[in-house]
Structure formats: C-alpha cells, structure tokens
Amino acid sequence: MPAVAPQAAADPAPGASVEALFVARDFVADGVFSRGIEGPATGPGGVLYAVSYGRDGTIGQVHRQADGSGKASLFATLPDGSTGNGIRFGADGTMYVADYTGHNVLAIDMDTRQAEVFAHLGGAFQPNDIALAPDGALYASDPDWANNSGQLWRIGADGQVRRLEADMGTTNGIEVSPDGRRLYVNESVQRNVWVYDIDAAGDLSNKRLLIAFADHGLDGMRSDVDGNLYIARYGAGLVAVVSPQGGLLREVPLRGAKPTNVAFGGADGRDVYVTLQDRGAIEVFRSDRPGREYGR
C-alpha cells in the first residue's frame, strides 16, 4: 500500500538526530548479539538495553556515539537457568526482564546489576514479552510454540500474579495504550492483533480483533504517544505501523528479515530501535512521533 505522509513534526530536541523519517540504518553491527536478541528498551540516561549480548543469558547496553552509531557492551549476566526476552523499566528505574526458561519476571537493580525474582509464573509455558501499565502492573505474553497456543498474565506492582486468559494463539507482542485503558496482544502464528479494555482492577474485557495480517509472523510491538502500534513483522523484514482503529498506516522496510522487537528512544523519543534475529544486530529509524513513555 502507498505510504501515508507523516504529519508535520516539531523541531527536534537539542541533541536529537536529524534524519529522514522511516528510513532504517544500522545502529549495532551484525553478530554483536546472538540470534536470541530481543527485548530492546531504553533505560535511565537514554541507554538502550537488549538481551543476548554475545550469547544467551546476558543483557547488553548500547550507548549512542557522536557519529550516530551504537557501542554495545555487557551490562549483566543473568542467573544460571535464566534466559531473558522482553525488557521494561519501572518508574523508579528498575529493569524488569521476562525470563522464559526460568518462568519468572526478574528485577535488576541498575546500580548493582544483580537480578532477583520479582514474580514466578507457575503454569507458564515461557513468559516472553512484557508491557508496563501506568499503574505499575506488568502484562506478560506466554506462547506455547509447540502447540501454537498461548496465555496472558498480569503481574501487579506488588508482584502478585494472575493468569488472565488461556487457550489463545501464540501470544507474543504486548503493549498498553498511552492512557492505560487498552491492552494490545498479538499472536505470531495466527497473525492477529487483539485489543482489550482494562478496568481499574487491571482486569480485561471486550476483546476484539484490531487487525489481521495475511502472511509472515508478528513479534514485539510498542506504542507511540498517539496510540499507534509499531509491530515487528518477523520474516517480512519490516515494521508495520497500525492506528488505534486498526488501520495500516505504513510499513517501514528493514535491512534484516527477522525483526524480533522494537523500542523508542533518543533525545526526543523518536528514534525507533529494532532488534534483528537473523543479523544479531540492531537497526534504527526516525519516527514522526515519540514513544508513549515520552509524553507529548
């Protein structure tokens, strides 16, 4: 479909990059991360983090250099038996990591770099991706790849765990709307994106289909400040941008074919980082809007 012309954007913030919109380039080179690269998230100080730096079971940090490239290094090694996937940051700067082999959500202290179990998901297949709601609750996808099915969980700010839904498709990408009133969950194999209403207690209702895709897979996704979803289209080599009403606004071509997740960052929140499984690399492109965490 033809690309939709972007709305006029405000002048870039001091220190923000000035680049063509929606044009991907390399940020971290091939092979720096393993094929398990996932879970990009921007943390305190604007540093980007992703799992599987060099090998699985690690977390890498990426600092932006003066030339616009990213310099990656080891940030933390997870406990034995743990393998990271999705990453999100709490309001206090705590890093939360979906540990799919340990069936946990880990909390990492950014000063000591030590991980502890924040919540254990008994009965989970493998907590995969996580989304943080404005009330501090985490929502986790939980795919069962062997049976093309999945589940959905809520982890309260107090660490209390509730399974919200079972017998779904292969749940993967997950995100909360900017106002905290809707939850989006996609199913990789079935290629559906679902939306739920979230009530004051964190319960879900009114499940409906937002959009379905005819080919390729779906992986991680993030929302911008207007509620548009940026969805990693695994195998298609692109990021799809979908409106809150379910319209396909644009597709952003990537250099790699297997994007696993996306995250907003940069000085003005308009850099979109994409992790690529087939490359073990990170690409970046500029958006016309910042991510939901950056406000308006």
N, C-alpha and C positions, 0 to 999 in steps of 0.2 A: 504494500500500500504506500502511497506517497507520504513523505514525512510531513508532519504538521509544523508550521512555522512557529518557533518559540515566541512567547510573549517577551516584550521588552524587559530587560533585566536592569537592576540598579547598578550603579558604578561599583566596581569591585572594591572590597575592603582593602585597607593597607596591607601589603604583603601577599594579597591573593594573586594567583596566577591569571594571566590574560591569554587565553587560548580560544580557538574555535570551539563552539559548543558541539557536544555529542560526537566528538572525534576521538577515538581511543588511541592511546600510545602506551609504550612500555613504561612501567614505573619500577618494577623489580624484574631482573632478567631471568631467563629460563634456568630451571634446575636449582635455584636458591632454596626453594621449598620442595618438599616431596609431593607425590601425587595426592597425598592426603590434605593438601592445602584447602582451608575452609575458614569460616568464621571471622572475616575481617571486621574490625570495629575500631573506631577512633576513641582513644582514651585521653586522660589528662594531659594537657600540654600539646594536644593535637597530634600525638604519636599514633601511628597505625599499628595494630596488632593482628596477627593471623596465626593459626595453628600449623604445626608440622614444618617448622624451620629445619631444613636439612633431613629430618626424619620425623616419623610419627611420635607422639608423646611429648612434643615440645611446643612452645609458643615463641614466635619471633616478634621482634619490634622493628618498625621501619621508620626512620627519620627522613624527612624531606631535605634534600640538599639544595644548594644555591642554584644549581642548574636544572632543578625540577625533577631530578631522579630520586629514587628512594634507596637509602642504605640500610640493609637488613642485618640484624644480629640476634643472637639468642637472648631471650628475655627470661624464660623459665623452663624448667623440666618438670613435667607432671609426675605424680607418684606412680610407682610401679603398678601396672594393671589399668592405668588410666590413659585414654586417648581423647584428645579434645576435638570438638567440632564447632558449634556456634559459640560466639563470644558477645557479651553485652556488658556495659558499665552501669553500675548503680549511681544514684545521685551523689553518694559520698566518695565515688571514685573506685569502689571495689569492682574487680573484674569477676564476672560470672562466666563459667565455661561449662558447656554441655559435655559431659564425659560419657561417651557412648559405650565404651567397653566396661566401665565401672557402674553404669546405670545411675550416675549421680549428676547433680549440678555442683560444681566446685566453686568456691570463693577464694580468690587470690588477693592477698594483701600486696599492694603495689610497692610498698617500701621494702618488705622482707622477701617478696616474691614467693612466699610459701603458700601452698594450697591446702585447704581443708574442705571437708564435705559440708556443703550448705544444705543439701537435701538429697535423700536417696529415693529413687523412683522404683519401689518394689513393684514387680509386674510389668516393667517397661521392656520393650524389645531393645531399643537403643536411643536414648534421648539424643536428638540430632541437632535441631536448631532451636534457639530461644529468642523471645521478644520480651522487652521490658515495658510494662504499662506505667502510666503516670503515678499510679498509687503504689508503685514499688513491687508489684507482683510480676512474676515471670510466667510466660506461657511457653510450653515446650512441645515440639512435634516429636513423634515417636514411630518411625516407619518399621515395618516388618518386611524387609526386602524379599525374603524367601517366599512369602505368600501374597505379595502385592497388596498388603493391608497396612493399617496403622492406627495409632491412638493420639489423643490430645490430652495434655496435662496442664494444671495450674499449680504454681509454687508460690505461696503467699510470701509477703515480706518477712514473715516470721519463720519461713522455711517449711510450713505445713503444705503437704502435697495432696492434691485431689486429681483423680482421673476424670476428665470432663466428657470424653467420648471415646468409644471403641468402635471397631468394625468399620473404619474409614478406609480410603485408599492409602497409598504410600505417602503419608504426611511428611512434608519436608519444609519448604519455606514458610515462615510465620512472621507476622508483623501486626502491630497495633496502630490504629489511626491516630492522627495528631491530637484529637480531643479525647482519646482513650475510650471511646464509646463503641468501637468496632474492632473485631479481630479478623485478620485475614490468614487463611491457611491454604497452601497448595498441595496437590497430590502429584508426585513426579510421574508415575506410570500412567495414571488416568488423565493427566494434563488438565485438571480442573483447578480453579481458584475459588474457594468458598469464603463467604463473609458471614460473620455472626454479630449480633448485638451483645454488648457486655453490660450487665446491670451493676448496681452499686456493690453487690456482694462478690462480683467477679464471675458470676455465672453467665452462661451463654444461652442465647435463644435466637429464633428467627433465622435459622441457617438458610442461605440461598446461594445460588451459583452466581459468581461475579463474571467470570469469563472462562471459556474452554479453548484449548489450542488443538489443532488437528495433527500436529507432528512434534517430534523431539520431546525432551524432558523439561521439567521445571525443577529449579533448585532454590537457593536462598533469595530473599527479597527484602527491600527496605522501602519506606515511605518518605516522600518529600513533605515540605510544610503544608502543601495543599492537599495532601492525601493521595497523590499519585503513587502507584506502586512501581518500583524498578525490580523486574523479575529476571533472574539469571536463567537463560534458556539453554540448558545443558544439551550439547550435541548440535545446536543450531548456531553456536558461535555469536550470540548476540544477547543484549539486554532489552527486554520489552518494557515499555512504559505504558501503564494502564491507568485510566482515570478511576476515581471512586465510583463512577457509574458503570464501569466495565468496558469502556471504550479503549481500543488500542490506539494510543496517541502517536507512538513512534517505535522504531526498532533501531538500536544502536549496534552496528557491526563491531565485532572484536577481532583481534588478530588470532586468538586461540579459539578452539571449537567447543571446549567443555568448561564454561564458567560454572563455578560452584556457589558463589555468593557475592554480595555487593555491600558496600558501606559508604556513607557520606563522610566527608572530612574537608581539610584545607582551611585556610584562614577565614573564608566566608561560608564554609559548609557546603560548597557547590562542587567540590571535587568528588567524583564517584569512583571508588576503587573496586576492582573486580578481580577475584581470585580465579586462576585457571588451572584445572587439574591436569590437562594434557601438557601444559608447559611448566608446571611448578613455578609459576610466575604471577605477577600482579600487573594488571593494566589499569589505566586511569583515563577518565574523560570528564569534561566540564559539563555541568547541567545549568539550566537557566534558573533553577530554584535550589535552595539549600535543603538538607535533610530535616526531618521533623524535629530532631533534637536541637536544632539551631534557632528555632523560633522564626519569626517573620522579620 
